[in-house]
């Protein structure tokens, strides 16, 4: 069982004025180490690489592909390829949806 969760407990606060469309916030924490295990909740096909996460965070800050390329010493084609991969992995139509989904799933903070 090394590295596998053997028990997970969830607590939900359901209030009478809860918005039906509100997302449920969740976090898995290893109580022994304090490590936050967000990747345990993210399907394998939706996991982004470190570089893709970095680019998504820079996009969220408002940087354009050219600015990201300059900052990370990449070509604009590489940045645009990462953007395309992010959209495909998260199965969304645009970068705003990608940012929202990534935040909701705990992929980025």
N, C-alpha and C positions, 0 to 999 in steps of 0.2 A: 504494500500500500504506500510505498514511499512516493511522496509528491502528490498523492491523490487525496481528495477530500473524502472523509469517511462520515462526516455529519455536517449538515448545513442547517442553520435555524434562521427563519425569517420572521421579522416583526413588521406588521403593517399598521399604520394608523389610518383608519377609515373614519373620516369626519362627515357629518351630514351635509356640509356645504362644499364638499369636494367637487371639483370640476371633473366631469366624466372623461374629458379628453386629456387630462393631466397625466404625464408619464410617471411611472412608479420609480422612485429613486432607490438604488440599491448599491451596496458595496459589500464585498466579501473580504473579511480581514482574518489573517492567521493570528489567532489569539496568543500563540506562543512567541512569535517573532514580531508581531505588529505589522507585518507586510500586507499591503492592500493587493488583493488578487483580482483586479478588474479583468484581466485577460481570460480568467476562468469562465466569464459570462459571455465572452465574445466568440461567435463561431469562427472556426479556423479560416474560412474563406473571407471573412471580414477583417482579419487582422492586418493592420498596416505596418509597413517597415518603419524603422526609426526615421529614415529620411522622409518618407511620406507624411509621418506625423509632424515632423519639423516644418515641412512645406505647408501643410494644412494650418498649422499655428501661425505661420507668417502670412498666409492668405487671410486668416481671421483678423490679423492686425491691420489689414488693408493694403498689403504690399502687392504689386503687380508681378507677373511672371518675370519680367525683365529685372525688376528690383531684387526679387528673390534670387535670380540667377547671379546677379552681381554680388549679393551678400554671401552666397554659398560657393562662389567660384565654380558655377556650373554653366552650361550653355542653356539658353532659353528653351531649346528643344528638349533637353533633359527635364527641365522643370515642367514643361507642358506634358511630357510623357508621364511624369509622376502624377500630375493633375488628372490625366486620363485614367491612370491605374486606380487612383483614389475613387473616382466616380464609379468605375467598374466594380471594384471590390465592395463598395458600400451599396451598390445597386441603386444609385440615385441619379437624377437628371441634371443637377447643377451643384455648384460648389457650396451654395448656402445650405441646401439639403444635406450635403456631406458634413458640413461643420455641425449642424444641428444634431444629426444622427450620431456623429462621433462624440459629441458632448453627452448626449443622452445615454450612450452605451459605455461611457467612461474611457473611450479610446484616447481622448484628449481632455485636458482639464482647463 
